[in-house]
Amino acid sequence: GFRKRGDVVFLLGESSRNLEGSEYLAYLFQIEGGLPPEPDLEVERKIQDACLQAIRRKFAVSCHDCSDGGLAVALSECCMAGGMGAEITLSDLDPETLFSEAPSRILLTAPPEYAETVIALFQERNVPFSRIGVTAGDSLVLASRGTRISIPVAALEEASRSGLISALEGTADAT
């Protein structure tokens, strides 16, 4: 989870315009067909290695994969785990950007004083990355081209709790 206000948020890897096999399609549209994009194992190795080096050198404060649910879910989980928000700017706020389960993507935070060092590490290892924001406040703020969505971390936590409670309540009669 996000641990310290003011840390720089990086997204390692590249997003995909593919929602095949995603939780998004399964949950909202009951579409469970298709498969997420195949991982490029060489890219995966580079990303994992760069992430590991950032951790070993104590440049990384937090790391989280973007698999189940995609980027929006990973950001929400990081906010909830650390009890703090983030201000994130993305190219789009469409479902493909927010919920694609493209492989080989990791959220990594680093203190601002190490941001340039982390960027150099990623570039040296030829790792695709984006600097997408900063940890801040008590809301997850997603912005793109004049659109801004702000969700308090407390609301994310409540939605996470009530979603599980609702799911479990629906199975109470079956036991």
C-alpha positions as CSV (number, residue, x, y, z in Angstrom):
1,G,0.0,0.0,0.0
2,F,0.9,3.6,-0.3
3,R,3.0,4.5,2.8
4,K,4.1,8.1,2.6
5,R,2.5,11.3,1.3
6,G,4.3,12.9,-1.5
7,D,5.8,9.7,-3.0
8,V,6.0,9.5,-6.8
9,V,3.7,6.9,-8.4
10,F,5.1,5.0,-11.4
11,L,3.4,2.5,-13.6
12,L,5.9,-0.1,-15.0
13,G,4.8,-1.9,-18.1
14,E,2.3,-0.9,-20.8
15,S,-1.4,-1.0,-20.7
16,S,-3.5,-2.7,-23.3
17,R,-6.8,-1.7,-25.0
18,N,-8.0,-5.3,-24.3
19,L,-10.7,-6.2,-21.8
20,E,-10.9,-9.9,-22.8
21,G,-11.1,-12.2,-19.8
22,S,-11.3,-9.2,-17.3
23,E,-13.1,-8.9,-14.0
24,Y,-14.7,-5.8,-15.5
25,L,-16.5,-7.7,-18.2
26,A,-17.4,-10.6,-16.0
27,Y,-18.8,-8.4,-13.2
28,L,-20.7,-5.8,-15.2
29,F,-21.8,-7.7,-18.3
30,Q,-21.5,-11.4,-17.2
31,I,-19.0,-12.0,-20.1
32,E,-16.5,-14.5,-19.1
33,G,-15.0,-15.4,-22.5
34,G,-11.7,-14.5,-24.0
35,L,-8.3,-14.3,-22.6
36,P,-6.2,-11.4,-21.4
37,P,-3.2,-10.6,-23.7
38,E,-0.3,-13.0,-23.6
39,P,2.7,-11.8,-21.5
40,D,6.0,-11.1,-23.3
41,L,8.3,-13.0,-21.0
42,E,11.3,-10.9,-21.8
43,V,9.4,-7.7,-20.9
44,E,8.1,-9.4,-17.8
45,R,11.7,-10.3,-16.8
46,K,12.9,-6.8,-17.3
47,I,10.1,-5.2,-15.3
48,Q,10.5,-7.7,-12.4
49,D,14.3,-7.2,-12.4
50,A,13.9,-3.4,-12.4
51,C,11.4,-3.5,-9.6
52,L,13.6,-5.9,-7.6
53,Q,16.6,-3.6,-8.0
54,A,14.5,-0.6,-6.9
55,I,13.5,-2.5,-3.8
56,R,17.1,-3.8,-3.0
57,R,18.5,-0.3,-3.4
58,K,15.8,1.0,-1.1
59,F,14.4,3.4,-3.8
60,A,10.9,1.8,-3.8
61,V,8.5,2.5,-1.0
62,S,5.7,0.2,-2.3
63,C,5.0,-2.1,-5.2
64,H,1.7,-3.7,-6.3
65,D,0.8,-5.7,-9.4
66,C,-2.0,-4.6,-11.7
67,S,-3.5,-8.0,-12.5
68,D,-7.0,-8.8,-11.1
69,G,-9.2,-5.9,-11.9
70,G,-6.6,-3.7,-13.6
71,L,-5.0,-0.4,-12.8
72,A,-8.1,1.2,-11.1
73,V,-8.4,-1.7,-8.7
74,A,-4.6,-1.8,-8.0
75,L,-4.7,1.9,-7.2
76,S,-7.7,1.5,-4.9
77,E,-6.0,-1.4,-3.1
78,C,-2.9,0.7,-2.6
79,C,-4.9,3.6,-1.2
80,M,-6.8,1.3,1.2
81,A,-3.8,-0.6,2.4
82,G,-1.9,2.5,3.2
83,G,-4.8,4.6,4.4
84,M,-4.0,7.5,2.0
85,G,-5.0,8.8,-1.4
86,A,-3.2,9.6,-4.6
87,E,-3.5,12.1,-7.4
88,I,-3.2,10.2,-10.7
89,T,-3.2,11.6,-14.2
90,L,-3.8,9.1,-17.1
91,S,-4.1,9.4,-20.8
92,D,-7.8,8.3,-20.6
93,L,-10.3,7.3,-18.0
94,D,-12.0,4.8,-20.2
95,P,-12.7,1.1,-19.2
96,E,-9.7,-0.2,-21.2
97,T,-7.3,2.2,-19.4
98,L,-8.8,1.6,-15.9
99,F,-9.7,-2.1,-16.0
100,S,-7.5,-3.9,-18.6
101,E,-5.7,-6.8,-17.0
102,A,-2.8,-6.5,-19.3
103,P,0.2,-8.5,-18.0
104,S,3.6,-7.2,-16.8
105,R,2.4,-4.1,-15.0
106,I,3.4,-2.9,-11.5
107,L,2.6,0.2,-9.5
108,L,5.8,1.4,-7.7
109,T,6.1,4.4,-5.4
110,A,9.4,6.1,-4.7
111,P,10.3,9.2,-2.5
112,P,10.5,12.3,-4.6
113,E,14.3,12.6,-3.9
114,Y,14.8,9.2,-5.7
115,A,12.4,9.8,-8.6
116,E,15.2,10.7,-11.1
117,T,17.3,7.8,-9.9
118,V,14.4,5.4,-10.4
119,I,13.7,6.8,-13.8
120,A,17.4,6.3,-14.8
121,L,17.2,2.7,-13.5
122,F,14.1,2.0,-15.6
123,Q,15.7,3.6,-18.7
124,E,19.0,1.7,-18.2
125,R,17.0,-1.6,-18.1
126,N,14.9,-0.6,-21.1
127,V,11.7,-0.9,-19.0
128,P,8.5,0.8,-20.3
129,F,7.1,3.1,-17.5
130,S,5.0,6.1,-16.9
131,R,5.2,8.6,-14.1
132,I,1.5,8.8,-13.3
133,G,1.1,10.8,-10.1
134,V,1.8,11.3,-6.4
135,T,0.5,10.0,-3.1
136,A,-1.6,12.7,-1.4
137,G,-4.6,13.4,0.7
138,D,-7.4,11.1,1.6
139,S,-9.0,10.5,-1.8
140,L,-8.0,8.6,-4.9
141,V,-8.2,11.3,-7.7
142,L,-8.1,10.2,-11.3
143,A,-7.7,12.9,-13.9
144,S,-7.5,13.0,-17.7
145,R,-8.1,15.8,-20.2
146,G,-10.3,18.0,-18.0
147,T,-12.2,15.1,-16.4
148,R,-11.6,14.5,-12.7
149,I,-12.9,11.7,-10.5
150,S,-12.4,11.8,-6.8
151,I,-13.2,9.0,-4.4
152,P,-12.5,9.2,-0.7
153,V,-10.4,6.3,0.6
154,A,-13.1,5.7,3.3
155,A,-15.6,5.2,0.5
156,L,-13.3,2.7,-1.3
157,E,-12.9,0.8,2.0
158,E,-16.7,0.8,2.6
159,A,-17.4,-0.4,-1.0
160,S,-14.8,-3.2,-0.5
161,R,-16.3,-4.3,2.8
162,S,-20.0,-4.1,1.7
163,G,-19.2,-5.8,-1.6
164,L,-17.9,-8.8,0.3
165,I,-20.7,-8.7,2.8
166,S,-23.3,-8.6,0.0
167,A,-21.7,-11.5,-1.7
168,L,-21.6,-13.5,1.5
169,E,-25.2,-12.6,2.4
170,G,-26.3,-14.0,-1.0
171,T,-24.8,-17.4,-0.1
172,A,-26.2,-17.6,3.5
173,D,-29.3,-19.6,2.4
174,A,-27.1,-22.2,0.5
175,T,-25.3,-23.3,3.7
